[in-house]
Every structure is written in C-alpha cells, then in structure tokens.
Amino acid sequence: QVQLVESGGGSVQAGGSLRVSCTASEHTYSTNCMGWFRQAPGKERELVAYSGDTLPTYYADSVNGRFNISRDNAKNTVYLQMNSLKPEDTAMYYCATCDRSIWGQGTQVTVSS
C-alpha cells in the first residue's frame, strides 16, 4: 500500500510563506496526479491545487496567484509553496492522489493576523 507523508507545516504571520511537502513511498499509476486539499475547523475539506502528468495544473480561486504546486518525480514528492498567506488559509493540509484513493495524514498550517 502506497503511503503519503506530509511535512513542512507550521505557524506564520499573515503575509508570510510556507512550503509543505508530500512524499510517496513508491510511484504508482495513481501518483501520476497529486493534489493538495485543506480542511479548516467546522468546514468541509476543499481542493486547493493539483498537478498531473496529463492534466493542466489547477488552483482554487482562493489561492490562485499565491500558491504554487510542483512535483519532483525523481523523489516521488509534491510541494505546495504558499505565499502571501492569510488567516483564512489556516487549515489542516492534506496531500492525496487526484483520484482521492490515497491520503496523507495531514500537516497543520496556522496563519496569524
């Protein structure tokens, strides 16, 4: 079973930057497309961004222009660079395969005003 492990979350002030990473234990067909999701307390989990070998990169409107998703296939790793962070970006961030069949455990991102 493929495992996804996130890292890099933390706390930052508004306007700051963070980069979260997600490494897959192995490459599979499903890991050809990877995404980042987030869930804030009391809210539903939402898609933030995804990147796939045969798909155009996608960003949610709320993060477009501030966040950047990238992949290092040699390392089976996907990154989410988050810039100009806002308090409303505070959430648990999860990586997952685009088909949502495999999920990481999540990493907390907290943005203070």
GISULCOR-V20601 format. One record per backbone hydrogen bond with DSSP energy under -1.0 kcal/mol. NH is the residue of the N-H (numbers start at 0). CO is the residue of the C=O. E is the energy in kcal/mol with one decimal. If there is no record, write none. Layout:
NH & CO & E
NH & CO & E
//
This chain:
4 & 22 & -2.0
6 & 20 & -2.1
9 & 107 & -1.1
11 & 109 & -2.4
13 & 111 & -2.8
14 & 84 & -3.2
15 & 12 & -2.2
17 & 81 & -2.2
19 & 79 & -2.1
20 & 6 & -3.0
21 & 77 & -1.8
22 & 4 & -2.3
23 & 75 & -3.0
24 & 2 & -2.3
31 & 28 & -1.4
32 & 29 & -1.4
33 & 50 & -2.5
34 & 95 & -3.1
35 & 48 & -3.0
36 & 93 & -3.3
37 & 45 & -2.4
38 & 91 & -2.1
42 & 39 & -2.3
45 & 37 & -3.0
47 & 35 & -3.0
48 & 35 & -1.6
49 & 57 & -1.6
50 & 33 & -2.7
52 & 31 & -1.4
57 & 49 & -2.2
59 & 47 & -2.7
62 & 59 & -1.6
63 & 59 & -1.6
65 & 62 & -2.5
66 & 62 & -2.2
67 & 80 & -2.4
69 & 78 & -1.8
71 & 76 & -3.2
74 & 71 & -1.1
76 & 71 & -2.0
77 & 21 & -2.5
78 & 69 & -3.3
79 & 19 & -2.4
80 & 67 & -3.1
81 & 17 & -3.4
82 & 65 & -1.9
84 & 15 & -2.3
88 & 85 & -2.3
89 & 86 & -1.8
90 & 108 & -2.1
91 & 38 & -2.4
92 & 106 & -3.0
93 & 36 & -2.7
95 & 34 & -2.1
96 & 101 & -1.8
97 & 32 & -2.3
99 & 96 & -2.6
103 & 94 & -2.4
106 & 92 & -2.2
108 & 90 & -2.6
109 & 9 & -2.7
111 & 11 & -2.4
//
